Amino acid sequence: MTATNTKTRVKTGAKRTAGKSAGKTTAKAGKLKFSRETYVKWHRDMLLMRRFEERCGHLYIQQKFGGFCHLYIGQEAVLAGMSAGILPSDRVITAYRDHAHPLVLGTDPKYVMAELYGKRTGTSKGKGGSMHMFDRERNLFGGHGIVGGQIGLAAGIAFADKYREEDHVTVCFFGDGASRQGILHEAFNMAMNWKLPVIYVVENNQYAMGTSVERTSNVTDLKVLGHSYDMPSANVDGMSPEAVADAMAQAASHCRSGKGPFLLDIQTYRYKGHSMSDPQTYRTKQEVEAFVERDPIQAVKQVILKQKWMNEAELEAVDQAVRTQIEEAIQFAEDSPKPDASELYEDVYVTPNYPFVKD
């Protein structure tokens, strides 16, 4: 990863071909930068994200829960790499494709599943559903359904940490479609002017719903969006947890040094539709298959096997353990109670003595 010269104007076009992404999917055997523990954790974390989302897709079709449902399948390397590049005390905020974020941060899957079911035991007490996952103890600040809304909130969180002189970095995820929202420019300007410790991350899965990056803007190299504000930026291979971890660590170090925000254009790909209602008529089967061939879970698995850290039977046992954990989470959600009607009046902020509020 290299930061770009902010005076250079680039128009490259983010090609939707699997071989064009920056970086390499796996490190060469014998020259690994990351430890056995890191690769083993990446493998399990990505399996947990993948299997959880696969079951979510099945449950949604069975009408176990409703509303919108956006799956993270294919993008797992982004969060796996992030977890190795930041500290547990750092903050994370994201958009509505958010089931995997609490999982990688350590939230028990049963609470995430219960939230999808709208149950009282969910991460947001069943009030948020698929698009509003929160876990304050693990510094996850959502899960936001308003496109780009979290971009401004991330600046506010980072401002609060800087004001309190606390050593935290805020990682703000948003999609390539949200990068066209006006709030991005307002937040970027303030973040650079006040040197806020925030890493802005475009989870660039190539499509804003069904519209490709090339059709939404003349600027297709999204790292260029930071140039007007002298914000350092970089393209990152989002199919490689190694590349993401390196990029996150460099960006976090930059932020902690007091130099202000950093922009990462992490180029990834979702194997499924934008949401469960997406017919996916805007892309070819061959395009999807090309990215599936670079699947990060399989790539990390091959590193583990090549290094003889685990064998096939041990890796299969991990997969089975993950599947069992998810089935237990589903049962927990099924058995959990629905919120009581009185919850309508809890966690709601109102002005004291507002004329329409009864005691």
C-alpha positions, 0 to 999 in steps of 0.5 A: 500500500502506498499513499498517493501524491495529493497533487496527482489527478488520476483517472484509472477506472476500477476494473471489475476483473479479478486479476486487476486488484492491487496487492496479492491474495496470499503471501508466499510460503516461507515469507509470511509476514503474519503469524500462525495465530493470525492466519488461524484466526482469520480462517475461523473469523471468515468462516463464521461470517460466511456461514452466518450469512449463508444461514441468514439467506436461508432463514430470510427465504423461510420468512423467519424475519423480514425487512431488508437483508444485505449479505456480506458474502465475499467481503470477509477479508476486509473485516478479517484484515481490519481486526489485525490492523487496529486495537480492540479499543478502537471504534467501528461504524458502518452502513447497513451491510453490518451482520459481520462487523459485530461477529469479527469484533467478538459479539456472540452470534446468538445476539446478532441472530436474535436482533435479526429475529427482532427479539429482546435479546438482540444487540439492539433489543430487537428494535433495529433488525438487520441494518442496525447492529450495535455493541457498545462494549466492543465499540461498534457504533452501528449499523446505519440505514441512511446512506452515508449517514455514518460518515458524519457520525464517525467524524463526531466520534473521532472529535470526541476522542480527540477532545478527551485526549483519548488514544482511539481511532475510528474506522468508518465503513461506507460503500462506493455508492455512499461516496457520492453523498454530500456529507462525505465532503463536509465530513472530510473537510472537517476531519482534515481541518481538525486532524481527526483520528478517523480512517475512512474506508470505502468498501468498494464492492464495485456496485451501488446497488445495481449501478457500477462505479463507472456509471456513477461518476467521472472519478472511478479511482475512489482514493482520489476523493480525498485529494481536495482535502490533502487527505492521504489515501490508498487503494487496497486489495480487499480480497486479501486479509494481508493487504487489508491488515497492512493498510489498516495498520499504516492508516491507524499509525498515521491517525494516532500520530496526530496527522488526521484522517486517512482514506482507504479504497478497499476493492472487494466484491460481494458474491450475492446481490445487493440485498435478498431482493436483488435479481443481479441482472446487471453483472455476468455469471462469469464476472462473479465466478472470477472473484469466487476463484480468489475467495479469501477463505480458500486462500487463507486455508491454503496458506495454513495447509502449505505451512502445515499448521493444520491439516484438512481434518482439523480445518473441517472440524473448525468449519463444523464447530462454526456451523454448530455455533450458528445453529445454536444461535438460531435456536437461541433466537427462536426461543428468545422473547419478543420485546414487550410493548413497554419498550416503545417508551424505552431508549427514546430521547424526548424534550422534558415536559414536551406537551404530547408526552405523558408522565 
